[in-house]
Amino acid sequence: MTQAQRRLFLIQSLLKEKTEYRDIAIPAEPESQRQLLRGLMNIRASRRTDGAFLKTQDAYLQGETAAKGITDIADLTPIQPGLYLWQGDITTLRCDAIVNAANSGMTGCYIPNHRCIDNAIHTFAGVELRLACAELMEQQGHPEPTGQAKITPAFNLPCQYVLHTVGPIISGRVTKEDKELLASCYRSCLTLAAENSLESVAFCCISTGEFHFPNEQAAQIAVETVNRFMNRKTSVKKVIFNVFKDLDKAIYKKLL
């Protein structure tokens, strides 16, 4: 199959899953098809599917990521010993683990084509990630507390694992508890990485954006917490601060 054929197969398969989708017309334009496929994947509940779908999905997603271009941590230059600053799409980064800024439900963002990192990671990892997260949450039996972390395979992403953590949501003034919870997100992810003998971890800007933690304060907490952890002897030797916006790049560059 070509990428276009795979995309059409996946869209048709997802539309067949629900009777209310069967009158949805499939657009002819490739980018519109990509948006439709992503939206259908975003709203799909966590459930198993057949091997033909998974085989086609995996080949399609890996092809899409390869077309965007994969960045390997081995090709990056540290800004300090063991610390990296990289601006780009975290779903194209090859390292041991990337960090997902999740919500307390832990199964991804269900808003079609939303631009949050949770949505992007689940989209390009594939439907297996939502199912893996749902199984973890079923075992846990309650929403994920703020400041803790879970680990799953990364499925179709270039990294090996995804570390999921729920950051504090800011509404008004940033409190001492908010700062402590954000620091706990970084510590929990690093501790979990060390427990799984991982060497490299890439952090997104946890709690900024949709969760409204002020960017500069969040970055300060991130750098201080990571530096403190890196003084310990663990398997974690490389930490990437991944930024998407120029604003965050400038903040981290100043701090580092």
C-alpha positions as CSV (number, residue, x, y, z in Angstrom):
1,M,0.0,0.0,0.0
2,T,1.0,3.6,-0.6
3,Q,0.6,6.2,2.2
4,A,-2.6,7.5,0.4
5,Q,-4.0,4.0,0.3
6,R,-3.2,3.3,4.0
7,R,-4.8,6.6,5.0
8,L,-8.0,5.8,3.0
9,F,-8.2,2.3,4.5
10,L,-7.8,3.7,8.1
11,I,-10.5,6.4,7.5
12,Q,-12.9,3.9,6.1
13,S,-12.3,1.5,8.9
14,L,-12.9,4.1,11.6
15,L,-16.1,5.4,9.9
16,K,-17.4,1.8,9.8
17,E,-17.0,1.5,13.6
18,K,-20.0,3.8,14.3
19,T,-23.3,4.0,12.4
20,E,-23.5,7.7,12.9
21,Y,-20.3,8.2,10.9
22,R,-21.4,6.4,7.8
23,D,-22.7,9.4,6.0
24,I,-19.5,11.4,6.5
25,A,-17.9,12.1,3.1
26,I,-14.2,11.5,2.7
27,P,-12.5,14.5,1.2
28,A,-10.3,14.1,-1.9
29,E,-7.5,16.5,-0.7
30,P,-4.7,14.7,1.2
31,E,-4.4,17.3,4.0
32,S,-8.1,17.2,4.6
33,Q,-7.9,13.4,4.8
34,R,-5.1,13.7,7.4
35,Q,-7.3,16.0,9.5
36,L,-10.2,13.7,9.3
37,L,-8.1,10.7,10.2
38,R,-6.6,12.5,13.1
39,G,-10.0,13.7,14.4
40,L,-11.4,10.2,14.2
41,M,-8.5,8.7,16.1
42,N,-8.8,11.5,18.7
43,I,-12.4,10.7,19.5
44,R,-12.1,6.9,19.3
45,A,-12.7,5.2,22.7
46,S,-10.0,2.9,24.1
47,R,-10.8,-0.5,22.7
48,R,-9.1,-3.2,20.8
49,T,-9.1,-3.5,17.0
50,D,-8.1,-6.1,14.4
51,G,-4.7,-6.9,13.2
52,A,-5.2,-5.5,9.7
53,F,-6.0,-2.1,11.1
54,L,-3.0,-2.1,13.5
55,K,-0.6,-3.2,10.8
56,T,-1.8,-0.5,8.4
57,Q,-2.0,2.1,11.1
58,D,1.6,1.4,12.3
59,A,3.0,1.5,8.8
60,Y,1.1,4.8,8.0
61,L,2.1,6.6,11.3
62,Q,5.8,5.5,11.0
63,G,5.8,6.8,7.4
64,E,4.3,10.1,8.4
65,T,6.8,10.6,11.2
66,A,9.7,9.6,8.9
67,A,8.5,12.2,6.3
68,K,8.5,14.9,9.0
69,G,12.1,14.0,9.9
70,I,13.4,12.2,13.0
71,T,15.9,13.9,15.3
72,D,18.2,11.6,17.3
73,I,19.5,12.6,20.6
74,A,22.9,11.3,19.5
75,D,23.0,14.2,16.9
76,L,22.3,16.9,19.5
77,T,24.9,19.0,21.3
78,P,24.4,19.5,25.0
79,I,24.1,23.1,26.3
80,Q,25.5,21.9,29.6
81,P,26.9,18.5,30.5
82,G,24.0,16.1,30.2
83,L,21.5,18.9,29.5
84,Y,20.0,19.7,26.1
85,L,17.8,22.4,24.7
86,W,15.9,21.5,21.6
87,Q,13.2,23.3,19.7
88,G,10.9,21.0,17.6
89,D,8.1,18.5,17.5
90,I,8.6,16.0,20.4
91,T,6.8,13.3,18.5
92,T,9.8,13.2,16.1
93,L,12.5,12.8,18.8
94,R,14.4,9.6,19.2
95,C,15.5,9.1,22.8
96,D,14.6,6.6,25.5
97,A,11.5,8.5,26.8
98,I,9.5,11.6,26.1
99,V,7.2,13.2,28.7
100,N,3.5,13.7,28.0
101,A,1.7,16.5,29.7
102,A,-1.5,14.5,30.4
103,N,-4.8,15.2,32.0
104,S,-6.1,13.3,35.1
105,G,-8.0,10.8,32.9
106,M,-4.6,9.8,31.4
107,T,-6.1,8.4,28.1
108,G,-5.4,11.4,25.9
109,C,-7.1,14.5,24.5
110,Y,-10.5,13.7,22.9
111,I,-10.9,17.0,21.2
112,P,-10.6,16.4,17.4
113,N,-7.3,17.9,16.0
114,H,-6.6,19.8,19.2
115,R,-3.0,21.2,19.1
116,C,-2.0,20.2,22.7
117,I,0.9,17.9,23.2
118,D,-1.3,15.2,24.7
119,N,-3.3,15.0,21.4
120,A,-0.1,15.0,19.3
121,I,1.5,12.2,21.2
122,H,-1.6,10.0,21.2
123,T,-2.2,10.7,17.5
124,F,1.3,9.7,16.3
125,A,1.7,6.8,18.8
126,G,-1.5,5.3,17.5
127,V,-4.6,3.8,19.1
128,E,-2.6,1.3,21.1
129,L,-1.4,4.1,23.4
130,R,-4.9,5.0,24.5
131,L,-5.7,1.4,25.2
132,A,-2.5,0.9,27.3
133,C,-3.3,4.0,29.3
134,A,-6.9,2.9,29.8
135,E,-5.7,-0.4,31.2
136,L,-3.3,1.3,33.6
137,M,-6.2,3.5,34.8
138,E,-8.6,0.6,35.2
139,Q,-6.0,-1.1,37.4
140,Q,-5.6,2.1,39.4
141,G,-9.3,2.6,39.9
142,H,-9.1,6.4,40.2
143,P,-8.0,9.5,38.3
144,E,-4.3,10.2,38.1
145,P,-3.1,12.5,41.0
146,T,-1.2,15.7,40.0
147,G,2.6,15.4,40.3
148,Q,2.9,11.6,39.8
149,A,3.9,9.7,36.6
150,K,3.1,6.5,34.6
151,I,5.2,4.8,31.9
152,T,3.9,3.1,28.7
153,P,5.5,1.9,25.5
154,A,5.7,4.6,22.8
155,F,4.3,2.3,20.0
156,N,4.8,4.2,16.7
157,L,6.8,7.1,18.1
158,P,10.6,7.1,17.5
159,C,11.3,7.0,21.3
160,Q,10.9,3.8,23.3
161,Y,8.6,5.0,26.1
162,V,6.2,7.8,27.1
163,L,6.2,9.1,30.6
164,H,2.8,10.6,31.4
165,T,2.4,13.2,34.1
166,V,-0.4,15.5,35.2
167,G,0.7,19.0,36.0
168,P,-1.1,21.6,38.2
169,I,-3.8,23.7,36.5
170,I,-3.4,27.4,37.4
171,S,-6.4,29.7,37.8
172,G,-5.2,32.9,39.3
173,R,-2.1,33.3,41.5
174,V,0.5,30.6,41.5
175,T,0.6,29.0,45.0
176,K,3.4,27.3,46.8
177,E,1.5,24.0,46.4
178,D,1.4,24.6,42.6
179,K,5.2,25.0,42.5
180,E,5.7,21.9,44.6
181,L,3.4,19.9,42.4
182,L,5.1,21.0,39.2
183,A,8.5,20.1,40.7
184,S,7.0,16.7,41.6
185,C,6.1,16.1,38.0
186,Y,9.7,16.4,37.0
187,R,11.0,14.3,39.9
188,S,8.4,11.6,39.4
189,C,9.2,11.2,35.7
190,L,13.0,11.1,36.3
191,T,12.6,8.6,39.2
192,L,10.4,6.4,37.0
193,A,12.9,6.6,34.2
194,A,15.7,5.6,36.5
195,E,13.6,2.7,37.9
196,N,13.3,1.5,34.3
197,S,17.1,1.9,33.6
198,L,16.5,4.7,31.0
199,E,19.4,7.0,30.0
200,S,17.7,9.8,28.2
201,V,14.5,11.7,28.9
202,A,12.9,14.6,26.9
203,F,10.6,17.0,28.8
204,C,7.9,19.2,27.3
205,C,7.0,22.4,29.1
206,I,4.7,20.8,31.6
207,S,1.6,22.8,32.8
208,T,2.3,25.8,30.5
209,G,-0.2,26.5,27.6
210,E,-3.5,24.9,28.4
211,F,-2.8,24.6,32.1
212,H,-1.7,28.3,32.4
213,F,1.4,28.0,34.5
214,P,3.5,31.1,33.8
215,N,6.3,30.0,31.3
216,E,9.2,31.6,33.1
217,Q,8.3,30.2,36.6
218,A,7.7,26.8,35.1
219,A,11.0,26.8,33.4
220,Q,12.8,27.8,36.5
221,I,11.2,25.0,38.5
222,A,12.0,22.5,35.7
223,V,15.7,23.4,35.5
224,E,16.2,23.5,39.3
225,T,14.5,20.1,39.8
226,V,16.3,18.4,36.9
227,N,19.7,19.8,38.1
228,R,19.1,18.5,41.6
229,F,18.1,15.1,40.3
230,M,21.1,14.9,38.0
231,N,23.4,15.2,40.9
232,R,22.3,11.7,42.0
233,K,23.8,8.6,40.5
234,T,21.1,6.9,38.4
235,S,20.8,5.6,34.9
236,V,19.5,9.0,33.6
237,K,22.5,10.8,32.0
238,K,20.8,13.0,29.4
239,V,17.8,15.3,29.8
240,I,16.3,17.3,26.9
241,F,14.3,20.4,27.5
242,N,12.0,20.4,24.5
243,V,10.4,23.6,23.5
244,F,8.0,24.5,20.7
245,K,7.7,28.3,21.0
246,D,10.4,30.9,20.5
247,L,9.4,32.4,23.9
248,D,10.2,29.2,25.8
249,K,13.4,28.7,23.8
250,A,14.6,32.1,24.9
251,I,13.6,31.5,28.6
252,Y,15.5,28.1,28.8
253,K,18.5,29.5,26.9
254,K,18.8,32.2,29.6
255,L,18.4,29.8,32.5
256,L,20.8,27.2,31.1
